[in-house]
Amino acid sequence: MQHDRRDLGRLGESVAASFLEKRGACVLARNVEVGGGELDLVVDFAGERVVVEVRTANRQDVAPELVSLAKESQVRRLAAMLDPPVFRIDIVTVLIAAAGLRIRWTPRI
């Protein structure tokens, strides 16, 4: 079960990276380990470094866009530990379903 969820997460991160690249982002790093945690993506948008939290689901009844306040706080704390620190956080949600992909990008949370 854990393995399947991790694979789904990695697939979602790849989909999100491609989605953002098509919109002008340059992916600088994936799965960055810092401060005892992990940041999904670090991208560059027109000279601005951005940390992207990717949420992925494969069922319609799951709301992948929900990021708890605790998770948001953790991502902000980890992003501030990067050198140089990153202060912009975006969320990309990916729903992988039989009907296809549904992607939602929420910049600057």
C-alpha positions as CSV (number, residue, x, y, z in Angstrom):
1,M,0.0,0.0,0.0
2,Q,2.7,2.5,1.0
3,H,4.7,1.6,-2.2
4,D,1.6,2.2,-4.4
5,R,1.0,5.6,-2.8
6,R,4.7,6.6,-3.2
7,D,4.5,5.6,-6.9
8,L,1.3,7.6,-7.4
9,G,3.0,10.6,-5.7
10,R,6.0,10.3,-8.0
11,L,3.8,10.1,-11.1
12,G,1.9,13.2,-9.9
13,E,5.2,15.0,-9.4
14,S,6.2,14.2,-13.0
15,V,2.9,15.3,-14.4
16,A,3.1,18.6,-12.4
17,A,6.7,19.2,-13.6
18,S,5.6,18.8,-17.2
19,F,2.6,21.0,-16.7
20,L,4.7,23.8,-15.2
21,E,7.4,23.5,-17.8
22,K,4.8,24.0,-20.5
23,R,3.9,27.2,-18.7
24,G,7.5,28.5,-18.7
25,A,9.0,27.0,-15.5
26,C,12.4,25.4,-15.4
27,V,12.5,22.5,-12.9
28,L,15.6,23.0,-10.8
29,A,15.2,20.0,-8.4
30,R,12.9,17.3,-7.4
31,N,12.4,15.6,-4.0
32,V,14.8,18.0,-2.2
33,E,15.6,16.7,1.3
34,V,16.2,19.5,3.8
35,G,15.7,19.9,7.5
36,G,14.3,16.4,8.0
37,G,11.7,16.8,5.3
38,E,11.2,16.8,1.6
39,L,10.1,19.4,-0.9
40,D,8.5,18.0,-4.0
41,L,9.7,20.5,-6.7
42,V,11.9,23.6,-6.8
43,V,11.3,25.5,-10.1
44,D,12.3,28.8,-11.6
45,F,9.7,31.2,-13.0
46,A,11.3,34.1,-14.8
47,G,14.1,34.3,-12.3
48,E,12.0,33.6,-9.2
49,R,12.6,30.4,-7.3
50,V,9.4,28.7,-6.3
51,V,8.8,25.6,-4.1
52,V,5.9,23.5,-5.4
53,E,3.9,21.1,-3.2
54,V,2.3,18.4,-5.4
55,R,-0.9,16.7,-4.2
56,T,-2.0,13.6,-6.1
57,A,-5.0,11.3,-6.0
58,N,-6.5,8.6,-8.1
59,R,-10.1,8.7,-6.9
60,Q,-12.8,11.3,-7.5
61,D,-13.8,11.3,-3.8
62,V,-10.5,12.5,-2.6
63,A,-9.7,16.2,-2.5
64,P,-6.0,16.3,-3.3
65,E,-6.0,20.1,-3.2
66,L,-6.5,20.1,0.5
67,V,-3.3,21.0,2.2
68,S,-3.5,21.2,6.0
69,L,-2.2,24.2,7.9
70,A,0.4,21.9,9.4
71,K,1.6,20.8,6.0
72,E,1.7,24.3,4.7
73,S,3.7,25.4,7.7
74,Q,6.1,22.5,7.2
75,V,6.6,23.4,3.5
76,R,7.3,27.0,4.4
77,R,9.8,26.1,7.1
78,L,11.7,23.7,4.8
79,A,11.6,26.3,1.9
80,A,13.1,28.9,4.2
81,M,16.0,26.5,4.9
82,L,17.1,26.4,1.3
83,D,20.1,28.4,0.2
84,P,19.1,30.9,-0.8
85,P,15.7,30.7,1.0
86,V,12.5,30.4,-1.1
87,F,9.4,32.3,0.0
88,R,7.0,31.6,-2.8
89,I,5.0,28.4,-2.4
90,D,2.7,27.0,-5.1
91,I,0.4,24.0,-5.0
92,V,-0.3,21.7,-8.0
93,T,-3.0,19.1,-7.6
94,V,-3.2,16.2,-9.9
95,L,-6.2,13.9,-10.2
96,I,-5.4,10.8,-12.1
97,A,-8.6,9.0,-13.2
98,A,-10.0,6.8,-15.9
99,A,-11.4,9.9,-17.6
100,G,-7.9,11.4,-17.8
101,L,-5.9,14.0,-15.8
102,R,-7.2,17.0,-14.0
103,I,-4.6,19.5,-13.0
104,R,-5.0,22.6,-10.8
105,W,-2.3,25.1,-10.1
106,T,-2.6,27.4,-7.1
107,P,0.2,30.0,-7.1
108,R,1.4,31.9,-4.1
109,I,-0.4,30.2,-1.2
